[in-house]
Amino acid sequence: PQRVEEPNSGSTSSRVFYRTILKKKFSWKNYPPLEKFLIANRDEYLRHSTLNYTVQQKQYNNNLTQQMIELAAQYGLIFD
């Protein structure tokens, strides 16, 4: 993973935040909070995957993806 510096926007503090960019083919096991999220949602994901590209499946996948992005951001992680 690549670490990048980000200025602390909107703050008078001089602190710098670091974010890690997760590249393609990274290992989920190296990021336990993200892996735990996937495992916790696995059964529901598999249930939706049988719906074969219905609107309901697309909505579920979009929602799950957004939740993953937000969770990753809490840990200073972003996806490439």
Secondary structure, 3 states (H helix, E strand, C coil): CEEEEEECCCCCCCCEEEEEEECCCCCHHHCHHHHHHHHHHHHHHHHHHCCCCCHHHHHHHHHHHHHHHHHHHHCCEEEC
